[in-house]
Amino acid sequence: MSQMTKRALEASLKKLLLQKPLNKITISDIAEDCGISRMTFYYHFKDIYDLVEWACVEDAARALAGKKTYDTWQEGFLNIFHAVQENKPFIMNVYRTVSREHIEQYLNPLIRNLVLGVIEEKSAGMTVSEADKNFIACFYEYAFIGIVLDWIGENMKGDPAVIVEHTSKLIHGNVVRALNAFRMDKPLHSGPND
C-alpha cells in the first residue's frame, strides 16, 4: 500500500507540473490532487524535494534494470536519456525554476548506479580500495552528469544515441586504465604501454 501511495503522489506531482512551475506547487496541491490528507503526504515524504528524490531513485531502478555492466553501460546511459525525456515537463520545470543542483540530485542516483556497476565489474580480482573506486566513480559520474545537463540546457535537442556513442569513444578502455593506476597489487615490472 505504501508504494502505491508514493506512486500516486509522484503521478500527482508530475500532473501538476504540466499546469504550473515546481516552486508554485504546494504539498496541499499534491495531497488534494491525490485525494489524501497532508498528514498522509508527510507520512511518506518530508517535503516535495524528498518526493522528487524518491521518484529519481525509482526512475533509476527502471532505467538501469540489468544495464550496469561494461558491455551494457551504453544501453543503460541511453535509458537514462530516455527516462529524462519521458519526464521532460518535470525536468525542464525544475531546471528553469529551481536550480541546477536539483537536476543533479535527480541525475545522481541514475548515473551513480550505472558507473558503480561498471567499476565493480572491472575491478573484480584487483586490489583497489573502496575509496579509490569511489573516487573513480565520482570522476565519471560528474562527467556523465555534465553531458546530460548540457543536453537538458539545450532543451534536449541532441540525439541521445549520438551523445552516448561519442561518450563511449571517449572512455573506451579508460575505466580499466584508471583502476590499474590505483591497484595496490600492481605487477613488479610494468611495460611501456601499462
Buried (B, 14 or more C-beta within 10 A) or exposed (E): EEEEBBEBBBBBBBEBBEEEEBEEBEBEBBBBBBEBEEEEBEEBBEEBBEBBBBBBEBBBEEBBEEBBBEEBBBBBBBBBBEBBEBBEEBBBBBBEBBEEEBBBBBBBBBBBBBBBBBBEBBBEEBEBEEEBBBEBBEBBBBBBBEBBBEBBEEEBEBEBEEBBEEBEEEBEEEBBEBBBEBBEEEEEEEEEEE
